[in-house]
Amino acid sequence: MYSRQSQPRSDAAHRQMFRASALILTAVFVALSNTARADRIPPITLETSEGPIVMHPLKHGSVRITFLKKHYYIDPAQLPAGVDYPKADVILITHEHGDHLDPAEIKKLSTPKTIVIANTNSQKKLGYGEVMKNGDKKQVLDITVEAVPAYNIVRAQYHPKGRDNGYILTMAGKRIYFAADTEATPEMKALKNIDVAFLPINLPYTMSPAEAVEAARAFKPKVLVPYHQGSSNPQEIADALKDTMIDVEVRKLP
């Protein structure tokens, strides 16, 4: 039977339920917004006879590749919070700077089966992982990994020669180059048969857009993705290479 005395308690309960519902909806909205924010960067897809290679630029120097239902991360660091990234089958670390080596992020992405590959200093800081040095090459699951030099020439105080790795990943015959933090070194300019190249354009730590253009003209990747951008404008590279056959994929990275 309806009672006026019970009305205040009923109204309070309704208000409490409304507030709880509002909080749940807010949390869902925030989660969806974070996911949308992370996914707003269009991937680069490379078709192969074994299936697509899908490259997801995530942030700064962080990239995820999906191939044959496996996930390969390069330098996953300080990724957007609240995003449910797929667990990693392989994580590759180029060097120990905090925007490339993030132990907490590696832990979140890892399972007991995750393979972690790193340069010597990163392996020491992590306390685990397989070391690859410049010139090393090995088969890792469905891909081949080559560790190549990454260093500064003019600004050598940031990345000395012989310490850090770039990586070339070969998947279904396609060669994907992650230059990491480096200038346009002779080793980079001498590369052959690169299908996709991720080149850094962040001064003073890596290259200027003009230096990246110089390197690209030398080794002629089929596709170029400017990353590790800092305040540089990746569109400058696309404009400068309009007279070539290089497909410059411009992504604005946080």
Contacts in CASP RR format, 6 or more apart in sequence:
PFRMAT RR
TARGET T0000
AUTHOR 0000-0000-0000
METHOD contacts of the structure
MODEL  1
MYSRQSQPRSDAAHRQMFRASALILTAVFVALSNTARADRIPPITLETSE
GPIVMHPLKHGSVRITFLKKHYYIDPAQLPAGVDYPKADVILITHEHGDH
LDPAEIKKLSTPKTIVIANTNSQKKLGYGEVMKNGDKKQVLDITVEAVPA
YNIVRAQYHPKGRDNGYILTMAGKRIYFAADTEATPEMKALKNIDVAFLP
INLPYTMSPAEAVEAARAFKPKVLVPYHQGSSNPQEIADALKDTMIDVEV
RKLP
31 82 0 8 1.000
34 80 0 8 1.000
34 81 0 8 1.000
34 82 0 8 1.000
34 83 0 8 1.000
35 82 0 8 1.000
35 83 0 8 1.000
35 84 0 8 1.000
37 80 0 8 1.000
38 58 0 8 1.000
38 79 0 8 1.000
38 80 0 8 1.000
38 83 0 8 1.000
38 85 0 8 1.000
41 56 0 8 1.000
41 57 0 8 1.000
41 58 0 8 1.000
41 251 0 8 1.000
41 252 0 8 1.000
41 253 0 8 1.000
42 251 0 8 1.000
43 54 0 8 1.000
43 55 0 8 1.000
43 56 0 8 1.000
43 57 0 8 1.000
44 54 0 8 1.000
44 55 0 8 1.000
44 57 0 8 1.000
44 196 0 8 1.000
44 223 0 8 1.000
44 225 0 8 1.000
44 249 0 8 1.000
45 52 0 8 1.000
45 53 0 8 1.000
45 54 0 8 1.000
45 55 0 8 1.000
46 52 0 8 1.000
46 53 0 8 1.000
46 54 0 8 1.000
46 55 0 8 1.000
46 174 0 8 1.000
46 176 0 8 1.000
46 195 0 8 1.000
46 196 0 8 1.000
46 223 0 8 1.000
47 53 0 8 1.000
48 171 0 8 1.000
48 172 0 8 1.000
48 173 0 8 1.000
48 174 0 8 1.000
49 172 0 8 1.000
50 68 0 8 1.000
50 171 0 8 1.000
50 172 0 8 1.000
51 67 0 8 1.000
51 68 0 8 1.000
51 172 0 8 1.000
52 67 0 8 1.000
53 65 0 8 1.000
53 66 0 8 1.000
53 67 0 8 1.000
53 171 0 8 1.000
53 172 0 8 1.000
53 174 0 8 1.000
53 176 0 8 1.000
54 65 0 8 1.000
54 66 0 8 1.000
54 67 0 8 1.000
55 63 0 8 1.000
55 64 0 8 1.000
55 65 0 8 1.000
55 176 0 8 1.000
55 196 0 8 1.000
55 225 0 8 1.000
56 63 0 8 1.000
56 64 0 8 1.000
56 65 0 8 1.000
56 66 0 8 1.000
57 63 0 8 1.000
57 198 0 8 1.000
57 225 0 8 1.000
57 227 0 8 1.000
57 251 0 8 1.000
57 253 0 8 1.000
58 64 0 8 1.000
58 76 0 8 1.000
58 79 0 8 1.000
59 77 0 8 1.000
59 78 0 8 1.000
59 79 0 8 1.000
59 80 0 8 1.000
59 253 0 8 1.000
59 254 0 8 1.000
60 77 0 8 1.000
60 78 0 8 1.000
60 99 0 8 1.000
60 227 0 8 1.000
60 228 0 8 1.000
60 229 0 8 1.000
60 230 0 8 1.000
60 253 0 8 1.000
60 254 0 8 1.000
61 74 0 8 1.000
61 75 0 8 1.000
61 77 0 8 1.000
61 99 0 8 1.000
61 100 0 8 1.000
61 198 0 8 1.000
61 200 0 8 1.000
61 227 0 8 1.000
61 228 0 8 1.000
61 253 0 8 1.000
62 73 0 8 1.000
62 74 0 8 1.000
62 75 0 8 1.000
62 76 0 8 1.000
62 77 0 8 1.000
62 78 0 8 1.000
62 79 0 8 1.000
63 73 0 8 1.000
63 74 0 8 1.000
63 75 0 8 1.000
63 178 0 8 1.000
63 198 0 8 1.000
63 227 0 8 1.000
64 71 0 8 1.000
64 72 0 8 1.000
64 73 0 8 1.000
64 74 0 8 1.000
64 76 0 8 1.000
64 85 0 8 1.000
64 86 0 8 1.000
65 71 0 8 1.000
65 72 0 8 1.000
65 73 0 8 1.000
65 74 0 8 1.000
65 169 0 8 1.000
65 171 0 8 1.000
65 176 0 8 1.000
66 72 0 8 1.000
66 86 0 8 1.000
67 142 0 8 1.000
67 143 0 8 1.000
67 171 0 8 1.000
67 172 0 8 1.000
68 142 0 8 1.000
70 89 0 8 1.000
70 90 0 8 1.000
70 141 0 8 1.000
70 142 0 8 1.000
71 86 0 8 1.000
71 87 0 8 1.000
71 88 0 8 1.000
71 89 0 8 1.000
71 90 0 8 1.000
72 88 0 8 1.000
72 89 0 8 1.000
72 90 0 8 1.000
72 91 0 8 1.000
72 92 0 8 1.000
72 143 0 8 1.000
72 169 0 8 1.000
73 88 0 8 1.000
73 90 0 8 1.000
73 91 0 8 1.000
73 92 0 8 1.000
73 109 0 8 1.000
74 92 0 8 1.000
74 94 0 8 1.000
74 167 0 8 1.000
74 178 0 8 1.000
75 92 0 8 1.000
75 93 0 8 1.000
75 94 0 8 1.000
75 99 0 8 1.000
75 100 0 8 1.000
75 101 0 8 1.000
75 178 0 8 1.000
75 180 0 8 1.000
76 85 0 8 1.000
76 88 0 8 1.000
76 91 0 8 1.000
76 102 0 8 1.000
76 105 0 8 1.000
76 106 0 8 1.000
76 109 0 8 1.000
77 98 0 8 1.000
77 99 0 8 1.000
77 100 0 8 1.000
77 101 0 8 1.000
77 102 0 8 1.000
77 105 0 8 1.000
78 98 0 8 1.000
78 99 0 8 1.000
78 102 0 8 1.000
78 105 0 8 1.000
79 85 0 8 1.000
79 105 0 8 1.000
80 254 0 8 1.000
85 108 0 8 1.000
85 109 0 8 1.000
87 109 0 8 1.000
87 110 0 8 1.000
87 111 0 8 1.000
87 114 0 8 1.000
88 109 0 8 1.000
88 110 0 8 1.000
88 111 0 8 1.000
88 114 0 8 1.000
89 113 0 8 1.000
89 114 0 8 1.000
89 115 0 8 1.000
89 141 0 8 1.000
90 114 0 8 1.000
90 115 0 8 1.000
90 116 0 8 1.000
90 117 0 8 1.000
90 140 0 8 1.000
90 141 0 8 1.000
90 143 0 8 1.000
91 106 0 8 1.000
91 109 0 8 1.000
91 110 0 8 1.000
91 114 0 8 1.000
91 115 0 8 1.000
91 116 0 8 1.000
91 117 0 8 1.000
92 117 0 8 1.000
92 118 0 8 1.000
92 145 0 8 1.000
92 167 0 8 1.000
92 178 0 8 1.000
93 100 0 8 1.000
93 101 0 8 1.000
93 106 0 8 1.000
93 116 0 8 1.000
93 117 0 8 1.000
93 118 0 8 1.000
93 119 0 8 1.000
93 122 0 8 1.000
93 126 0 8 1.000
94 100 0 8 1.000
94 119 0 8 1.000
94 122 0 8 1.000
94 150 0 8 1.000
94 164 0 8 1.000
94 165 0 8 1.000
94 166 0 8 1.000
94 167 0 8 1.000
94 178 0 8 1.000
94 180 0 8 1.000
94 181 0 8 1.000
95 101 0 8 1.000
95 119 0 8 1.000
95 121 0 8 1.000
95 122 0 8 1.000
95 150 0 8 1.000
95 159 0 8 1.000
95 163 0 8 1.000
95 164 0 8 1.000
95 165 0 8 1.000
95 180 0 8 1.000
95 181 0 8 1.000
96 119 0 8 1.000
96 121 0 8 1.000
96 122 0 8 1.000
96 125 0 8 1.000
97 181 0 8 1.000
100 122 0 8 1.000
100 180 0 8 1.000
100 181 0 8 1.000
101 118 0 8 1.000
101 122 0 8 1.000
101 125 0 8 1.000
101 126 0 8 1.000
103 125 0 8 1.000
103 126 0 8 1.000
106 116 0 8 1.000
106 126 0 8 1.000
110 116 0 8 1.000
115 130 0 8 1.000
115 140 0 8 1.000
115 141 0 8 1.000
116 126 0 8 1.000
116 128 0 8 1.000
116 129 0 8 1.000
116 130 0 8 1.000
117 129 0 8 1.000
117 130 0 8 1.000
117 131 0 8 1.000
117 132 0 8 1.000
117 140 0 8 1.000
117 145 0 8 1.000
118 126 0 8 1.000
118 129 0 8 1.000
118 130 0 8 1.000
118 131 0 8 1.000
118 132 0 8 1.000
118 165 0 8 1.000
119 131 0 8 1.000
119 132 0 8 1.000
119 133 0 8 1.000
119 147 0 8 1.000
119 163 0 8 1.000
119 164 0 8 1.000
119 165 0 8 1.000
120 131 0 8 1.000
120 133 0 8 1.000
120 163 0 8 1.000
121 163 0 8 1.000
123 129 0 8 1.000
123 130 0 8 1.000
123 131 0 8 1.000
132 138 0 8 1.000
132 145 0 8 1.000
132 147 0 8 1.000
132 165 0 8 1.000
133 147 0 8 1.000
133 162 0 8 1.000
133 165 0 8 1.000
134 147 0 8 1.000
134 148 0 8 1.000
134 149 0 8 1.000
134 162 0 8 1.000
134 165 0 8 1.000
135 146 0 8 1.000
135 147 0 8 1.000
135 148 0 8 1.000
135 149 0 8 1.000
136 146 0 8 1.000
136 147 0 8 1.000
137 144 0 8 1.000
137 145 0 8 1.000
137 146 0 8 1.000
137 147 0 8 1.000
138 144 0 8 1.000
138 145 0 8 1.000
139 145 0 8 1.000
142 171 0 8 1.000
143 169 0 8 1.000
143 170 0 8 1.000
143 171 0 8 1.000
144 169 0 8 1.000
144 170 0 8 1.000
145 167 0 8 1.000
145 168 0 8 1.000
145 169 0 8 1.000
146 167 0 8 1.000
146 168 0 8 1.000
146 169 0 8 1.000
146 170 0 8 1.000
147 165 0 8 1.000
147 166 0 8 1.000
147 167 0 8 1.000
148 165 0 8 1.000
148 166 0 8 1.000
148 167 0 8 1.000
148 168 0 8 1.000
148 177 0 8 1.000
148 187 0 8 1.000
148 188 0 8 1.000
148 191 0 8 1.000
149 161 0 8 1.000
149 162 0 8 1.000
149 164 0 8 1.000
149 165 0 8 1.000
149 166 0 8 1.000
149 182 0 8 1.000
149 185 0 8 1.000
149 187 0 8 1.000
149 188 0 8 1.000
150 159 0 8 1.000
150 164 0 8 1.000
150 165 0 8 1.000
150 166 0 8 1.000
150 179 0 8 1.000
150 180 0 8 1.000
150 181 0 8 1.000
150 182 0 8 1.000
150 185 0 8 1.000
151 159 0 8 1.000
151 160 0 8 1.000
151 161 0 8 1.000
151 162 0 8 1.000
151 163 0 8 1.000
151 164 0 8 1.000
151 182 0 8 1.000
151 183 0 8 1.000
151 185 0 8 1.000
152 158 0 8 1.000
152 159 0 8 1.000
152 160 0 8 1.000
152 181 0 8 1.000
152 182 0 8 1.000
152 183 0 8 1.000
152 205 0 8 1.000
152 206 0 8 1.000
153 183 0 8 1.000
153 185 0 8 1.000
154 183 0 8 1.000
155 183 0 8 1.000
155 204 0 8 1.000
155 205 0 8 1.000
158 181 0 8 1.000
158 204 0 8 1.000
158 205 0 8 1.000
159 181 0 8 1.000
159 182 0 8 1.000
159 205 0 8 1.000
164 180 0 8 1.000
164 181 0 8 1.000
164 182 0 8 1.000
165 180 0 8 1.000
166 177 0 8 1.000
166 178 0 8 1.000
166 179 0 8 1.000
166 180 0 8 1.000
166 182 0 8 1.000
167 177 0 8 1.000
167 178 0 8 1.000
167 180 0 8 1.000
168 175 0 8 1.000
168 176 0 8 1.000
168 177 0 8 1.000
168 178 0 8 1.000
168 191 0 8 1.000
168 194 0 8 1.000
169 175 0 8 1.000
169 176 0 8 1.000
169 178 0 8 1.000
170 176 0 8 1.000
174 195 0 8 1.000
174 196 0 8 1.000
175 193 0 8 1.000
175 194 0 8 1.000
175 195 0 8 1.000
175 196 0 8 1.000
176 194 0 8 1.000
176 195 0 8 1.000
176 196 0 8 1.000
176 197 0 8 1.000
176 198 0 8 1.000
177 191 0 8 1.000
177 194 0 8 1.000
177 196 0 8 1.000
177 197 0 8 1.000
177 198 0 8 1.000
177 221 0 8 1.000
178 198 0 8 1.000
179 188 0 8 1.000
179 197 0 8 1.000
179 198 0 8 1.000
179 199 0 8 1.000
179 200 0 8 1.000
180 200 0 8 1.000
180 228 0 8 1.000
181 200 0 8 1.000
181 205 0 8 1.000
181 206 0 8 1.000
181 228 0 8 1.000
182 188 0 8 1.000
182 200 0 8 1.000
182 206 0 8 1.000
182 207 0 8 1.000
183 206 0 8 1.000
183 207 0 8 1.000
183 211 0 8 1.000
184 207 0 8 1.000
184 211 0 8 1.000
184 212 0 8 1.000
184 214 0 8 1.000
184 215 0 8 1.000
184 218 0 8 1.000
188 215 0 8 1.000
188 218 0 8 1.000
188 219 0 8 1.000
189 215 0 8 1.000
189 218 0 8 1.000
189 219 0 8 1.000
190 218 0 8 1.000
190 219 0 8 1.000
191 219 0 8 1.000
192 219 0 8 1.000
194 219 0 8 1.000
194 220 0 8 1.000
194 221 0 8 1.000
194 222 0 8 1.000
195 221 0 8 1.000
195 222 0 8 1.000
195 223 0 8 1.000
196 221 0 8 1.000
196 222 0 8 1.000
196 223 0 8 1.000
196 224 0 8 1.000
196 225 0 8 1.000
197 216 0 8 1.000
197 219 0 8 1.000
197 221 0 8 1.000
197 223 0 8 1.000
197 224 0 8 1.000
197 225 0 8 1.000
198 225 0 8 1.000
198 226 0 8 1.000
198 227 0 8 1.000
199 207 0 8 1.000
199 212 0 8 1.000
199 215 0 8 1.000
199 216 0 8 1.000
199 224 0 8 1.000
199 225 0 8 1.000
199 226 0 8 1.000
199 227 0 8 1.000
200 206 0 8 1.000
200 207 0 8 1.000
200 212 0 8 1.000
200 226 0 8 1.000
200 227 0 8 1.000
200 228 0 8 1.000
200 229 0 8 1.000
201 207 0 8 1.000
201 208 0 8 1.000
201 209 0 8 1.000
201 212 0 8 1.000
201 226 0 8 1.000
201 227 0 8 1.000
201 228 0 8 1.000
201 229 0 8 1.000
201 230 0 8 1.000
201 232 0 8 1.000
201 234 0 8 1.000
201 237 0 8 1.000
202 228 0 8 1.000
202 229 0 8 1.000
202 230 0 8 1.000
202 231 0 8 1.000
202 232 0 8 1.000
203 232 0 8 1.000
205 228 0 8 1.000
206 228 0 8 1.000
207 215 0 8 1.000
208 232 0 8 1.000
209 226 0 8 1.000
209 232 0 8 1.000
209 233 0 8 1.000
209 234 0 8 1.000
209 236 0 8 1.000
209 237 0 8 1.000
209 240 0 8 1.000
210 236 0 8 1.000
210 240 0 8 1.000
212 224 0 8 1.000
212 226 0 8 1.000
212 237 0 8 1.000
213 237 0 8 1.000
213 240 0 8 1.000
213 241 0 8 1.000
216 224 0 8 1.000
216 237 0 8 1.000
216 241 0 8 1.000
216 244 0 8 1.000
216 246 0 8 1.000
217 241 0 8 1.000
217 244 0 8 1.000
220 244 0 8 1.000
220 245 0 8 1.000
220 246 0 8 1.000
221 246 0 8 1.000
222 245 0 8 1.000
222 246 0 8 1.000
222 247 0 8 1.000
223 246 0 8 1.000
223 247 0 8 1.000
223 248 0 8 1.000
223 249 0 8 1.000
224 237 0 8 1.000
224 241 0 8 1.000
224 246 0 8 1.000
224 247 0 8 1.000
224 248 0 8 1.000
224 249 0 8 1.000
225 248 0 8 1.000
225 249 0 8 1.000
225 251 0 8 1.000
226 232 0 8 1.000
226 234 0 8 1.000
226 237 0 8 1.000
226 248 0 8 1.000
226 250 0 8 1.000
226 251 0 8 1.000
227 251 0 8 1.000
227 253 0 8 1.000
228 253 0 8 1.000
229 252 0 8 1.000
229 253 0 8 1.000
234 248 0 8 1.000
234 250 0 8 1.000
234 251 0 8 1.000
234 252 0 8 1.000
235 250 0 8 1.000
237 248 0 8 1.000
237 250 0 8 1.000
238 248 0 8 1.000
238 250 0 8 1.000
241 248 0 8 1.000
END
